[in-house]
Amino acid sequence: MGAINQAQAQANLDAQREAVRQAAFQPQEQLDRYASQVTGIMGGYPGQTVSTNVPNPTPLQTALGVGTTLAGIYGGLSGKSNFNFTTKA
């Protein structure tokens, strides 16, 4: 029960962090969107940049990525691969 409560509390903190991040970058994203529309109207005006903000991975996503990588390395070193590729001649 404690793990469920902790997971819920972490999810709430992650949601709050993401909301703050989005609020911080929203004015810049709106300005970039407006600038790209104005640039399209101005014909030959050079240069157009596009930026996207990617949220940071959650601790669970990081742990799963590390675990998957380590399992792949172990499987490669031990020869116990889950993927058996055979070729027929």
PDB file with SEQRES, HELIX, SHEET and CRYST1 records, atoms N, CA, C and O in Angstrom:
SEQRES   1 A   89  MET GLY ALA ILE ASN GLN ALA GLN ALA GLN ALA ASN LEU          
SEQRES   2 A   89  ASP ALA GLN ARG GLU ALA VAL ARG GLN ALA ALA PHE GLN          
SEQRES   3 A   89  PRO GLN GLU GLN LEU ASP ARG TYR ALA SER GLN VAL THR          
SEQRES   4 A   89  GLY ILE MET GLY GLY TYR PRO GLY GLN THR VAL SER THR          
SEQRES   5 A   89  ASN VAL PRO ASN PRO THR PRO LEU GLN THR ALA LEU GLY          
SEQRES   6 A   89  VAL GLY THR THR LEU ALA GLY ILE TYR GLY GLY LEU SER          
SEQRES   7 A   89  GLY LYS SER ASN PHE ASN PHE THR THR LYS ALA                  
HELIX    1 AA1 GLY A    2  ILE A   41  1                                  40    
HELIX    2 AA2 PRO A   59  SER A   78  1                                  20    
CRYST1    1.000    1.000    1.000  90.00  90.00  90.00 P 1           1          
ATOM      1  N   MET A   1       0.821  -1.189   0.000  1.00  0.00           N  
ATOM      2  CA  MET A   1       0.000   0.000   0.000  1.00  0.00           C  
ATOM      3  C   MET A   1       0.867   1.255   0.000  1.00  0.00           C  
ATOM      4  O   MET A   1       0.541   2.254  -0.641  1.00  0.00           O  
ATOM      5  N   GLY A   2       1.997   1.182   0.744  1.00  0.00           N  
ATOM      6  CA  GLY A   2       2.896   2.327   0.800  1.00  0.00           C  
ATOM      7  C   GLY A   2       3.522   2.630  -0.548  1.00  0.00           C  
ATOM      8  O   GLY A   2       3.725   3.795  -0.890  1.00  0.00           O  
ATOM      9  N   ALA A   3       3.834   1.577  -1.329  1.00  0.00           N  
ATOM     10  CA  ALA A   3       4.428   1.779  -2.648  1.00  0.00           C  
ATOM     11  C   ALA A   3       3.435   2.462  -3.584  1.00  0.00           C  
ATOM     12  O   ALA A   3       3.822   3.304  -4.395  1.00  0.00           O  
ATOM     13  N   ILE A   4       2.173   2.108  -3.477  1.00  0.00           N  
ATOM     14  CA  ILE A   4       1.150   2.738  -4.318  1.00  0.00           C  
ATOM     15  C   ILE A   4       1.021   4.217  -3.981  1.00  0.00           C  
ATOM     16  O   ILE A   4       0.937   5.060  -4.874  1.00  0.00           O  
ATOM     17  N   ASN A   5       1.007   4.525  -2.690  1.00  0.00           N  
ATOM     18  CA  ASN A   5       0.919   5.927  -2.279  1.00  0.00           C  
ATOM     19  C   ASN A   5       2.148   6.712  -2.729  1.00  0.00           C  
ATOM     20  O   ASN A   5       2.042   7.860  -3.162  1.00  0.00           O  
ATOM     21  N   GLN A   6       3.316   6.075  -2.619  1.00  0.00           N  
ATOM     22  CA  GLN A   6       4.546   6.750  -3.045  1.00  0.00           C  
ATOM     23  C   GLN A   6       4.536   6.976  -4.557  1.00  0.00           C  
ATOM     24  O   GLN A   6       4.950   8.036  -5.028  1.00  0.00           O  
ATOM     25  N   ALA A   7       4.071   5.998  -5.309  1.00  0.00           N  
ATOM     26  CA  ALA A   7       3.996   6.145  -6.771  1.00  0.00           C  
ATOM     27  C   ALA A   7       3.024   7.259  -7.147  1.00  0.00           C  
ATOM     28  O   ALA A   7       3.288   8.037  -8.064  1.00  0.00           O  
ATOM     29  N   GLN A   8       1.902   7.333  -6.438  1.00  0.00           N  
ATOM     30  CA  GLN A   8       0.924   8.388  -6.713  1.00  0.00           C  
ATOM     31  C   GLN A   8       1.503   9.756  -6.379  1.00  0.00           C  
ATOM     32  O   GLN A   8       1.321  10.712  -7.133  1.00  0.00           O  
ATOM     33  N   ALA A   9       2.201   9.851  -5.250  1.00  0.00           N  
ATOM     34  CA  ALA A   9       2.818  11.124  -4.862  1.00  0.00           C  
ATOM     35  C   ALA A   9       3.870  11.541  -5.881  1.00  0.00           C  
ATOM     36  O   ALA A   9       3.972  12.720  -6.221  1.00  0.00           O  
ATOM     37  N   GLN A  10       4.664  10.567  -6.377  1.00  0.00           N  
ATOM     38  CA  GLN A  10       5.681  10.888  -7.382  1.00  0.00           C  
ATOM     39  C   GLN A  10       5.033  11.319  -8.686  1.00  0.00           C  
ATOM     40  O   GLN A  10       5.518  12.237  -9.347  1.00  0.00           O  
ATOM     41  N   ALA A  11       3.942  10.663  -9.062  1.00  0.00           N  
ATOM     42  CA  ALA A  11       3.240  11.048 -10.290  1.00  0.00           C  
ATOM     43  C   ALA A  11       2.701  12.473 -10.174  1.00  0.00           C  
ATOM     44  O   ALA A  11       2.749  13.238 -11.136  1.00  0.00           O  
ATOM     45  N   ASN A  12       2.187  12.827  -8.993  1.00  0.00           N  
ATOM     46  CA  ASN A  12       1.705  14.195  -8.783  1.00  0.00           C  
ATOM     47  C   ASN A  12       2.843  15.203  -8.887  1.00  0.00           C  
ATOM     48  O   ASN A  12       2.687  16.261  -9.497  1.00  0.00           O  
ATOM     49  N   LEU A  13       3.994  14.873  -8.288  1.00  0.00           N  
ATOM     50  CA  LEU A  13       5.149  15.775  -8.373  1.00  0.00           C  
ATOM     51  C   LEU A  13       5.638  15.914  -9.814  1.00  0.00           C  
ATOM     52  O   LEU A  13       5.995  17.009 -10.250  1.00  0.00           O  
ATOM     53  N   ASP A  14       5.654  14.799 -10.552  1.00  0.00           N  
ATOM     54  CA  ASP A  14       6.063  14.855 -11.955  1.00  0.00           C  
ATOM     55  C   ASP A  14       5.110  15.721 -12.768  1.00  0.00           C  
ATOM     56  O   ASP A  14       5.548  16.487 -13.626  1.00  0.00           O  
ATOM     57  N   ALA A  15       3.806  15.604 -12.505  1.00  0.00           N  
ATOM     58  CA  ALA A  15       2.822  16.414 -13.226  1.00  0.00           C  
ATOM     59  C   ALA A  15       2.987  17.896 -12.905  1.00  0.00           C  
ATOM     60  O   ALA A  15       2.877  18.741 -13.793  1.00  0.00           O  
ATOM     61  N   GLN A  16       3.250  18.211 -11.637  1.00  0.00           N  
ATOM     62  CA  GLN A  16       3.471  19.610 -11.254  1.00  0.00           C  
ATOM     63  C   GLN A  16       4.733  20.165 -11.916  1.00  0.00           C  
ATOM     64  O   GLN A  16       4.748  21.298 -12.395  1.00  0.00           O  
ATOM     65  N   ARG A  17       5.793  19.349 -11.936  1.00  0.00           N  
ATOM     66  CA  ARG A  17       7.052  19.781 -12.562  1.00  0.00           C  
ATOM     67  C   ARG A  17       6.843  20.040 -14.051  1.00  0.00           C  
ATOM     68  O   ARG A  17       7.340  21.029 -14.590  1.00  0.00           O  
ATOM     69  N   GLU A  18       6.111  19.155 -14.710  1.00  0.00           N  
ATOM     70  CA  GLU A  18       5.857  19.318 -16.144  1.00  0.00           C  
ATOM     71  C   GLU A  18       4.999  20.550 -16.413  1.00  0.00           C  
ATOM     72  O   GLU A  18       5.222  21.250 -17.401  1.00  0.00           O  
ATOM     73  N   ALA A  19       4.018  20.826 -15.547  1.00  0.00           N  
ATOM     74  CA  ALA A  19       3.177  22.012 -15.716  1.00  0.00           C  
ATOM     75  C   ALA A  19       4.010  23.291 -15.576  1.00  0.00           C  
ATOM     76  O   ALA A  19       3.818  24.248 -16.326  1.00  0.00           O  
ATOM     77  N   VAL A  20       4.913  23.297 -14.631  1.00  0.00           N  
ATOM     78  CA  VAL A  20       5.787  24.465 -14.454  1.00  0.00           C  
ATOM     79  C   VAL A  20       6.697  24.639 -15.661  1.00  0.00           C  
ATOM     80  O   VAL A  20       6.911  25.761 -16.122  1.00  0.00           O  
ATOM     81  N   ARG A  21       7.240  23.523 -16.181  1.00  0.00           N  
ATOM     82  CA  ARG A  21       8.114  23.596 -17.358  1.00  0.00           C  
ATOM     83  C   ARG A  21       7.349  24.134 -18.571  1.00  0.00           C  
ATOM     84  O   ARG A  21       7.852  24.987 -19.303  1.00  0.00           O  
ATOM     85  N   GLN A  22       6.138  23.632 -18.772  1.00  0.00           N  
ATOM     86  CA  GLN A  22       5.347  24.100 -19.903  1.00  0.00           C  
ATOM     87  C   GLN A  22       4.990  25.571 -19.758  1.00  0.00           C  
ATOM     88  O   GLN A  22       5.008  26.310 -20.742  1.00  0.00           O  
ATOM     89  N   ALA A  23       4.668  26.005 -18.546  1.00  0.00           N  
ATOM     90  CA  ALA A  23       4.346  27.415 -18.322  1.00  0.00           C  
ATOM     91  C   ALA A  23       5.558  28.299 -18.595  1.00  0.00           C  
ATOM     92  O   ALA A  23       5.417  29.416 -19.093  1.00  0.00           O  
ATOM     93  N   ALA A  24       6.740  27.800 -18.270  1.00  0.00           N  
ATOM     94  CA  ALA A  24       7.955  28.587 -18.489  1.00  0.00           C  
ATOM     95  C   ALA A  24       8.262  28.737 -19.972  1.00  0.00           C  
ATOM     96  O   ALA A  24       8.712  29.800 -20.398  1.00  0.00           O  
ATOM     97  N   PHE A  25       8.029  27.690 -20.773  1.00  0.00           N  
ATOM     98  CA  PHE A  25       8.390  27.729 -22.188  1.00  0.00           C  
ATOM     99  C   PHE A  25       7.250  28.176 -23.098  1.00  0.00           C  
ATOM    100  O   PHE A  25       7.483  28.403 -24.285  1.00  0.00           O  
ATOM    101  N   GLN A  26       6.029  28.310 -22.586  1.00  0.00           N  
ATOM    102  CA  GLN A  26       4.892  28.655 -23.431  1.00  0.00           C  
ATOM    103  C   GLN A  26       5.066  29.994 -24.166  1.00  0.00           C  
ATOM    104  O   GLN A  26       4.776  30.055 -25.361  1.00  0.00           O  
ATOM    105  N   PRO A  27       5.528  31.073 -23.504  1.00  0.00           N  
ATOM    106  CA  PRO A  27       5.690  32.331 -24.257  1.00  0.00           C  
ATOM    107  C   PRO A  27       6.665  32.198 -25.426  1.00  0.00           C  
ATOM    108  O   PRO A  27       6.416  32.744 -26.501  1.00  0.00           O  
ATOM    109  N   GLN A  28       7.766  31.482 -25.229  1.00  0.00           N  
ATOM    110  CA  GLN A  28       8.737  31.306 -26.309  1.00  0.00           C  
ATOM    111  C   GLN A  28       8.145  30.487 -27.448  1.00  0.00           C  
ATOM    112  O   GLN A  28       8.359  30.806 -28.618  1.00  0.00           O  
ATOM    113  N   GLU A  29       7.405  29.438 -27.116  1.00  0.00           N  
ATOM    114  CA  GLU A  29       6.792  28.613 -28.155  1.00  0.00           C  
ATOM    115  C   GLU A  29       5.755  29.404 -28.942  1.00  0.00           C  
ATOM    116  O   GLU A  29       5.660  29.251 -30.160  1.00  0.00           O  
ATOM    117  N   GLN A  30       4.969  30.254 -28.262  1.00  0.00           N  
ATOM    118  CA  GLN A  30       3.991  31.088 -28.966  1.00  0.00           C  
ATOM    119  C   GLN A  30       4.692  32.081 -29.879  1.00  0.00           C  
ATOM    120  O   GLN A  30       4.245  32.312 -31.002  1.00  0.00           O  
ATOM    121  N   LEU A  31       5.788  32.673 -29.409  1.00  0.00           N  
ATOM    122  CA  LEU A  31       6.551  33.614 -30.229  1.00  0.00           C  
ATOM    123  C   LEU A  31       7.146  32.914 -31.447  1.00  0.00           C  
ATOM    124  O   LEU A  31       7.122  33.462 -32.549  1.00  0.00           O  
ATOM    125  N   ASP A  32       7.673  31.722 -31.261  1.00  0.00           N  
ATOM    126  CA  ASP A  32       8.224  30.958 -32.380  1.00  0.00           C  
ATOM    127  C   ASP A  32       7.143  30.632 -33.400  1.00  0.00           C  
ATOM    128  O   ASP A  32       7.376  30.723 -34.606  1.00  0.00           O  
ATOM    129  N   ARG A  33       5.959  30.252 -32.924  1.00  0.00           N  
ATOM    130  CA  ARG A  33       4.853  29.935 -33.834  1.00  0.00           C  
ATOM    131  C   ARG A  33       4.433  31.179 -34.621  1.00  0.00           C  
ATOM    132  O   ARG A  33       4.200  31.096 -35.827  1.00  0.00           O  
ATOM    133  N   TYR A  34       4.334  32.324 -33.954  1.00  0.00           N  
ATOM    134  CA  TYR A  34       3.987  33.579 -34.625  1.00  0.00           C  
ATOM    135  C   TYR A  34       5.061  33.957 -35.629  1.00  0.00           C  
ATOM    136  O   TYR A  34       4.751  34.377 -36.744  1.00  0.00           O  
ATOM    137  N   ALA A  35       6.321  33.811 -35.243  1.00  0.00           N  
ATOM    138  CA  ALA A  35       7.426  34.176 -36.140  1.00  0.00           C  
ATOM    139  C   ALA A  35       7.425  33.310 -37.395  1.00  0.00           C  
ATOM    140  O   ALA A  35       7.704  33.806 -38.486  1.00  0.00           O  
ATOM    141  N   SER A  36       7.118  32.032 -37.255  1.00  0.00           N  
ATOM    142  CA  SER A  36       7.104  31.170 -38.432  1.00  0.00           C  
ATOM    143  C   SER A  36       5.962  31.542 -39.377  1.00  0.00           C  
ATOM    144  O   SER A  36       6.103  31.413 -40.593  1.00  0.00           O  
ATOM    145  N   GLN A  37       4.830  32.002 -38.833  1.00  0.00           N  
ATOM    146  CA  GLN A  37       3.722  32.431 -39.683  1.00  0.00           C  
ATOM    147  C   GLN A  37       4.083  33.722 -40.414  1.00  0.00           C  
ATOM    148  O   GLN A  37       3.802  33.861 -41.605  1.00  0.00           O  
ATOM    149  N   VAL A  38       4.703  34.664 -39.708  1.00  0.00           N  
ATOM    150  CA  VAL A  38       5.096  35.926 -40.330  1.00  0.00           C  
ATOM    151  C   VAL A  38       6.163  35.685 -41.382  1.00  0.00           C  
ATOM    152  O   VAL A  38       6.142  36.313 -42.441  1.00  0.00           O  
ATOM    153  N   THR A  39       7.093  34.784 -41.105  1.00  0.00           N  
ATOM    154  CA  THR A  39       8.140  34.471 -42.069  1.00  0.00           C  
ATOM    155  C   THR A  39       7.538  33.906 -43.351  1.00  0.00           C  
ATOM    156  O   THR A  39       7.996  34.221 -44.449  1.00  0.00           O  
ATOM    157  N   GLY A  40       6.509  33.068 -43.206  1.00  0.00           N  
ATOM    158  CA  GLY A  40       5.863  32.510 -44.395  1.00  0.00           C  
ATOM    159  C   GLY A  40       5.199  33.577 -45.242  1.00  0.00           C  
ATOM    160  O   GLY A  40       5.140  33.448 -46.465  1.00  0.00           O  
ATOM    161  N   ILE A  41       4.698  34.631 -44.610  1.00  0.00           N  
ATOM    162  CA  ILE A  41       4.055  35.720 -45.346  1.00  0.00           C  
ATOM    163  C   ILE A  41       5.080  36.569 -46.076  1.00  0.00           C  
ATOM    164  O   ILE A  41       4.800  37.113 -47.145  1.00  0.00           O  
ATOM    165  N   MET A  42       6.286  36.683 -45.489  1.00  0.00           N  
ATOM    166  CA  MET A  42       7.296  37.599 -46.019  1.00  0.00           C  
ATOM    167  C   MET A  42       8.083  37.022 -47.184  1.00  0.00           C  
ATOM    168  O   MET A  42       9.066  37.633 -47.603  1.00  0.00           O  
ATOM    169  N   GLY A  43       7.707  35.903 -47.710  1.00  0.00           N  
ATOM    170  CA  GLY A  43       8.335  35.374 -48.909  1.00  0.00           C  
ATOM    171  C   GLY A  43       9.776  34.952 -48.735  1.00  0.00           C  
ATOM    172  O   GLY A  43      10.051  33.886 -48.184  1.00  0.00           O  
ATOM    173  N   GLY A  44      10.696  35.776 -49.198  1.00  0.00           N  
ATOM    174  CA  GLY A  44      12.102  35.387 -49.239  1.00  0.00           C  
ATOM    175  C   GLY A  44      12.892  35.648 -47.988  1.00  0.00           C  
ATOM    176  O   GLY A  44      14.120  35.569 -48.020  1.00  0.00           O  
ATOM    177  N   TYR A  45      12.252  35.952 -46.902  1.00  0.00           N  
ATOM    178  CA  TYR A  45      12.990  36.229 -45.662  1.00  0.00           C  
ATOM    179  C   TYR A  45      13.737  34.965 -45.234  1.00  0.00           C  
ATOM    180  O   TYR A  45      13.124  33.910 -45.075  1.00  0.00           O  
ATOM    181  N   PRO A  46      15.051  35.063 -45.046  1.00  0.00           N  
ATOM    182  CA  PRO A  46      15.849  33.858 -44.786  1.00  0.00           C  
ATOM    183  C   PRO A  46      15.704  33.351 -43.349  1.00  0.00           C  
ATOM    184  O   PRO A  46      15.360  34.092 -42.427  1.00  0.00           O  
ATOM    185  N   GLY A  47      15.973  32.101 -43.211  1.00  0.00           N  
ATOM    186  CA  GLY A  47      16.100  31.488 -41.897  1.00  0.00           C  
ATOM    187  C   GLY A  47      14.792  31.190 -41.204  1.00  0.00           C  
ATOM    188  O   GLY A  47      13.952  32.069 -41.010  1.00  0.00           O  
ATOM    189  N   GLN A  48      14.638  29.959 -40.842  1.00  0.00           N  
ATOM    190  CA  GLN A  48      13.479  29.555 -40.055  1.00  0.00           C  
ATOM    191  C   GLN A  48      13.956  28.469 -39.111  1.00  0.00           C  
ATOM    192  O   GLN A  48      14.476  27.443 -39.551  1.00  0.00           O  
ATOM    193  N   THR A  49      13.786  28.684 -37.835  1.00  0.00           N  
ATOM    194  CA  THR A  49      14.214  27.691 -36.856  1.00  0.00           C  
ATOM    195  C   THR A  49      12.994  27.114 -36.155  1.00  0.00           C  
ATOM    196  O   THR A  49      11.998  27.797 -35.917  1.00  0.00           O  
ATOM    197  N   VAL A  50      13.107  25.862 -35.843  1.00  0.00           N  
ATOM    198  CA  VAL A  50      12.041  25.179 -35.124  1.00  0.00           C  
ATOM    199  C   VAL A  50      12.657  24.549 -33.883  1.00  0.00           C  
ATOM    200  O   VAL A  50      13.656  23.835 -33.976  1.00  0.00           O  
ATOM    201  N   SER A  51      12.071  24.808 -32.735  1.00  0.00           N  
ATOM    202  CA  SER A  51      12.572  24.192 -31.509  1.00  0.00           C  
ATOM    203  C   SER A  51      11.432  23.473 -30.813  1.00  0.00           C  
ATOM    204  O   SER A  51      10.296  23.946 -30.775  1.00  0.00           O  
ATOM    205  N   THR A  52      11.766  22.336 -30.275  1.00  0.00           N  
ATOM    206  CA  THR A  52      10.780  21.575 -29.519  1.00  0.00           C  
ATOM    207  C   THR A  52      11.361  21.263 -28.147  1.00  0.00           C  
ATOM    208  O   THR A  52      12.562  21.030 -28.014  1.00  0.00           O  
ATOM    209  N   ASN A  53      10.533  21.260 -27.158  1.00  0.00           N  
ATOM    210  CA  ASN A  53      10.957  20.950 -25.804  1.00  0.00           C  
ATOM    211  C   ASN A  53      10.469  19.561 -25.452  1.00  0.00           C  
ATOM    212  O   ASN A  53       9.267  19.292 -25.444  1.00  0.00           O  
ATOM    213  N   VAL A  54      11.410  18.685 -25.164  1.00  0.00           N  
ATOM    214  CA  VAL A  54      11.093  17.313 -24.826  1.00  0.00           C  
ATOM    215  C   VAL A  54      11.162  17.164 -23.309  1.00  0.00           C  
ATOM    216  O   VAL A  54      12.175  17.517 -22.706  1.00  0.00           O  
ATOM    217  N   PRO A  55      10.114  16.654 -22.687  1.00  0.00           N  
ATOM    218  CA  PRO A  55      10.150  16.495 -21.230  1.00  0.00           C  
ATOM    219  C   PRO A  55      11.176  15.455 -20.806  1.00  0.00           C  
ATOM    220  O   PRO A  55      11.490  14.532 -21.557  1.00  0.00           O  
ATOM    221  N   ASN A  56      11.689  15.615 -19.606  1.00  0.00           N  
ATOM    222  CA  ASN A  56      12.647  14.659 -19.070  1.00  0.00           C  
ATOM    223  C   ASN A  56      11.949  13.336 -18.781  1.00  0.00           C  
ATOM    224  O   ASN A  56      10.773  13.315 -18.417  1.00  0.00           O  
ATOM    225  N   PRO A  57      12.687  12.217 -18.945  1.00  0.00           N  
ATOM    226  CA  PRO A  57      12.066  10.928 -18.646  1.00  0.00           C  
ATOM    227  C   PRO A  57      11.809  10.780 -17.149  1.00  0.00           C  
ATOM    228  O   PRO A  57      12.519  11.354 -16.322  1.00  0.00           O  
ATOM    229  N   THR A  58      10.796  10.011 -16.821  1.00  0.00           N  
ATOM    230  CA  THR A  58      10.482   9.759 -15.418  1.00  0.00           C  
ATOM    231  C   THR A  58      11.503   8.769 -14.858  1.00  0.00           C  
ATOM    232  O   THR A  58      12.186   8.088 -15.624  1.00  0.00           O  
ATOM    233  N   PRO A  59      11.612   8.683 -13.540  1.00  0.00           N  
ATOM    234  CA  PRO A  59      12.540   7.702 -12.959  1.00  0.00           C  
ATOM    235  C   PRO A  59      12.231   6.264 -13.387  1.00  0.00           C  
ATOM    236  O   PRO A  59      13.146   5.460 -13.564  1.00  0.00           O  
ATOM    237  N   LEU A  60      10.946   5.941 -13.554  1.00  0.00           N  
ATOM    238  CA  LEU A  60      10.595   4.596 -14.005  1.00  0.00           C  
ATOM    239  C   LEU A  60      11.106   4.341 -15.417  1.00  0.00           C  
ATOM    240  O   LEU A  60      11.639   3.267 -15.696  1.00  0.00           O  
ATOM    241  N   GLN A  61      10.951   5.314 -16.310  1.00  0.00           N  
ATOM    242  CA  GLN A  61      11.446   5.153 -17.674  1.00  0.00           C  
ATOM    243  C   GLN A  61      12.960   4.993 -17.691  1.00  0.00           C  
ATOM    244  O   GLN A  61      13.493   4.196 -18.464  1.00  0.00           O  
ATOM    245  N   THR A  62      13.654   5.745 -16.846  1.00  0.00           N  
ATOM    246  CA  THR A  62      15.101   5.640 -16.767  1.00  0.00           C  
ATOM    247  C   THR A  62      15.507   4.260 -16.268  1.00  0.00           C  
ATOM    248  O   THR A  62      16.416   3.644 -16.823  1.00  0.00           O  
ATOM    249  N   ALA A  63      14.840   3.768 -15.222  1.00  0.00           N  
ATOM    250  CA  ALA A  63      15.170   2.451 -14.672  1.00  0.00           C  
ATOM    251  C   ALA A  63      14.911   1.345 -15.694  1.00  0.00           C  
ATOM    252  O   ALA A  63      15.711   0.419 -15.825  1.00  0.00           O  
ATOM    253  N   LEU A  64      13.799   1.441 -16.414  1.00  0.00           N  
ATOM    254  CA  LEU A  64      13.510   0.430 -17.438  1.00  0.00           C  
ATOM    255  C   LEU A  64      14.544   0.461 -18.559  1.00  0.00           C  
ATOM    256  O   LEU A  64      14.944  -0.589 -19.062  1.00  0.00           O  
ATOM    257  N   GLY A  65      14.970   1.635 -18.948  1.00  0.00           N  
ATOM    258  CA  GLY A  65      15.992   1.745 -19.987  1.00  0.00           C  
ATOM    259  C   GLY A  65      17.310   1.146 -19.552  1.00  0.00           C  
ATOM    260  O   GLY A  65      17.955   0.434 -20.322  1.00  0.00           O  
ATOM    261  N   VAL A  66      17.721   1.429 -18.319  1.00  0.00           N  
ATOM    262  CA  VAL A  66      18.970   0.876 -17.798  1.00  0.00           C  
ATOM    263  C   VAL A  66      18.866  -0.643 -17.696  1.00  0.00           C  
ATOM    264  O   VAL A  66      19.790  -1.355 -18.090  1.00  0.00           O  
ATOM    265  N   GLY A  67      17.749  -1.143 -17.170  1.00  0.00           N  
ATOM    266  CA  GLY A  67      17.565  -2.587 -17.035  1.00  0.00           C  
ATOM    267  C   GLY A  67      17.595  -3.299 -18.374  1.00  0.00           C  
ATOM    268  O   GLY A  67      18.202  -4.362 -18.504  1.00  0.00           O  
ATOM    269  N   THR A  68      16.944  -2.722 -19.365  1.00  0.00           N  
ATOM    270  CA  THR A  68      16.924  -3.319 -20.696  1.00  0.00           C  
ATOM    271  C   THR A  68      18.321  -3.346 -21.305  1.00  0.00           C  
ATOM    272  O   THR A  68      18.721  -4.337 -21.917  1.00  0.00           O  
ATOM    273  N   THR A  69      19.058  -2.255 -21.134  1.00  0.00           N  
ATOM    274  CA  THR A  69      20.417  -2.191 -21.661  1.00  0.00           C  
ATOM    275  C   THR A  69      21.310  -3.224 -21.000  1.00  0.00           C  
ATOM    276  O   THR A  69      22.054  -3.930 -21.681  1.00  0.00           O  
ATOM    277  N   LEU A  70      21.243  -3.321 -19.667  1.00  0.00           N  
ATOM    278  CA  LEU A  70      22.067  -4.300 -18.959  1.00  0.00           C  
ATOM    279  C   LEU A  70      21.697  -5.728 -19.345  1.00  0.00           C  
ATOM    280  O   LEU A  70      22.578  -6.576 -19.491  1.00  0.00           O  
ATOM    281  N   ALA A  71      20.406  -6.004 -19.513  1.00  0.00           N  
ATOM    282  CA  ALA A  71      19.983  -7.344 -19.936  1.00  0.00           C  
ATOM    283  C   ALA A  71      20.521  -7.665 -21.325  1.00  0.00           C  
ATOM    284  O   ALA A  71      20.933  -8.796 -21.583  1.00  0.00           O  
ATOM    285  N   GLY A  72      20.521  -6.688 -22.213  1.00  0.00           N  
ATOM    286  CA  GLY A  72      21.060  -6.899 -23.549  1.00  0.00           C  
ATOM    287  C   GLY A  72      22.554  -7.161 -23.529  1.00  0.00           C  
ATOM    288  O   GLY A  72      23.049  -8.022 -24.257  1.00  0.00           O  
ATOM    289  N   ILE A  73      23.276  -6.417 -22.695  1.00  0.00           N  
ATOM    290  CA  ILE A  73      24.727  -6.630 -22.585  1.00  0.00           C  
ATOM    291  C   ILE A  73      25.009  -8.013 -22.012  1.00  0.00           C  
ATOM    292  O   ILE A  73      25.867  -8.735 -22.520  1.00  0.00           O  
ATOM    293  N   TYR A  74      24.284  -8.386 -20.947  1.00  0.00           N  
ATOM    294  CA  TYR A  74      24.472  -9.708 -20.342  1.00  0.00           C  
ATOM    295  C   TYR A  74      24.189 -10.816 -21.358  1.00  0.00           C  
ATOM    296  O   TYR A  74      24.948 -11.779 -21.469  1.00  0.00           O  
ATOM    297  N   GLY A  75      23.096 -10.667 -22.090  1.00  0.00           N  
ATOM    298  CA  GLY A  75      22.747 -11.675 -23.088  1.00  0.00           C  
ATOM    299  C   GLY A  75      23.796 -11.777 -24.182  1.00  0.00           C  
ATOM    300  O   GLY A  75      24.083 -12.869 -24.674  1.00  0.00           O  
ATOM    301  N   GLY A  76      24.374 -10.631 -24.565  1.00  0.00           N  
ATOM    302  CA  GLY A  76      25.402 -10.648 -25.598  1.00  0.00           C  
ATOM    303  C   GLY A  76      26.685 -11.285 -25.120  1.00  0.00           C  
ATOM    304  O   GLY A  76      27.343 -12.001 -25.875  1.00  0.00           O  
ATOM    305  N   LEU A  77      27.053 -11.034 -23.868  1.00  0.00           N  
ATOM    306  CA  LEU A  77      28.295 -11.588 -23.336  1.00  0.00           C  
ATOM    307  C   LEU A  77      28.175 -13.065 -22.977  1.00  0.00           C  
ATOM    308  O   LEU A  77      29.135 -13.822 -23.120  1.00  0.00           O  
ATOM    309  N   SER A  78      27.011 -13.470 -22.516  1.00  0.00           N  
ATOM    310  CA  SER A  78      26.841 -14.860 -22.090  1.00  0.00           C  
ATOM    311  C   SER A  78      26.407 -15.770 -23.236  1.00  0.00           C  
ATOM    312  O   SER A  78      26.421 -16.993 -23.090  1.00  0.00           O  
ATOM    313  N   GLY A  79      26.031 -15.203 -24.348  1.00  0.00           N  
ATOM    314  CA  GLY A  79      25.567 -16.012 -25.472  1.00  0.00           C  
ATOM    315  C   GLY A  79      24.140 -16.486 -25.314  1.00  0.00           C  
ATOM    316  O   GLY A  79      23.668 -17.305 -26.103  1.00  0.00           O  
ATOM    317  N   LYS A  80      23.448 -15.987 -24.311  1.00  0.00           N  
ATOM    318  CA  LYS A  80      22.058 -16.388 -24.073  1.00  0.00           C  
ATOM    319  C   LYS A  80      21.120 -15.319 -24.612  1.00  0.00           C  
ATOM    320  O   LYS A  80      20.398 -14.671 -23.855  1.00  0.00           O  
ATOM    321  N   SER A  81      21.137 -15.148 -25.888  1.00  0.00           N  
ATOM    322  CA  SER A  81      20.312 -14.132 -26.520  1.00  0.00           C  
ATOM    323  C   SER A  81      18.891 -14.640 -26.694  1.00  0.00           C  
ATOM    324  O   SER A  81      18.675 -15.822 -26.962  1.00  0.00           O  
ATOM    325  N   ASN A  82      17.943 -13.762 -26.543  1.00  0.00           N  
ATOM    326  CA  ASN A  82      16.539 -14.111 -26.790  1.00  0.00           C  
ATOM    327  C   ASN A  82      16.204 -14.086 -28.269  1.00  0.00           C  
ATOM    328  O   ASN A  82      15.122 -14.507 -28.677  1.00  0.00           O  
ATOM    329  N   PHE A  83      17.119 -13.598 -29.057  1.00  0.00           N  
ATOM    330  CA  PHE A  83      16.870 -13.458 -30.491  1.00  0.00           C  
ATOM    331  C   PHE A  83      17.773 -14.459 -31.227  1.00  0.00           C  
ATOM    332  O   PHE A  83      18.996 -14.316 -31.227  1.00  0.00           O  
ATOM    333  N   ASN A  84      17.175 -15.447 -31.840  1.00  0.00           N  
ATOM    334  CA  ASN A  84      17.931 -16.449 -32.578  1.00  0.00           C  
ATOM    335  C   ASN A  84      17.711 -16.201 -34.067  1.00  0.00           C  
ATOM    336  O   ASN A  84      16.631 -16.451 -34.602  1.00  0.00           O  
ATOM    337  N   PHE A  85      18.746 -15.711 -34.714  1.00  0.00           N  
ATOM    338  CA  PHE A  85      18.671 -15.450 -36.129  1.00  0.00           C  
ATOM    339  C   PHE A  85      19.445 -16.544 -36.844  1.00  0.00           C  
ATOM    340  O   PHE A  85      20.656 -16.676 -36.670  1.00  0.00           O  
ATOM    341  N   THR A  86      18.749 -17.313 -37.635  1.00  0.00           N  
ATOM    342  CA  THR A  86      19.395 -18.354 -38.390  1.00  0.00           C  
ATOM    343  C   THR A  86      19.148 -18.100 -39.864  1.00  0.00           C  
ATOM    344  O   THR A  86      18.094 -17.606 -40.264  1.00  0.00           O  
ATOM    345  N   THR A  87      20.128 -18.445 -40.649  1.00  0.00           N  
ATOM    346  CA  THR A  87      19.992 -18.287 -42.093  1.00  0.00           C  
ATOM    347  C   THR A  87      19.936 -19.663 -42.733  1.00  0.00           C  
ATOM    348  O   THR A  87      20.639 -20.584 -42.317  1.00  0.00           O  
ATOM    349  N   LYS A  88      19.119 -19.787 -43.719  1.00  0.00           N  
ATOM    350  CA  LYS A  88      19.012 -21.054 -44.432  1.00  0.00           C  
ATOM    351  C   LYS A  88      19.742 -20.920 -45.757  1.00  0.00           C  
ATOM    352  O   LYS A  88      19.558 -19.949 -46.491  1.00  0.00           O  
ATOM    353  N   ALA A  89      20.554 -21.890 -46.042  1.00  0.00           N  
ATOM    354  CA  ALA A  89      21.343 -21.855 -47.276  1.00  0.00           C  
ATOM    355  C   ALA A  89      20.632 -22.519 -48.406  1.00  0.00           C  
ATOM    356  O   ALA A  89      21.158 -22.577 -49.517  1.00  0.00           O  
TER     357      ALA A  89                                                      
END                                                                             
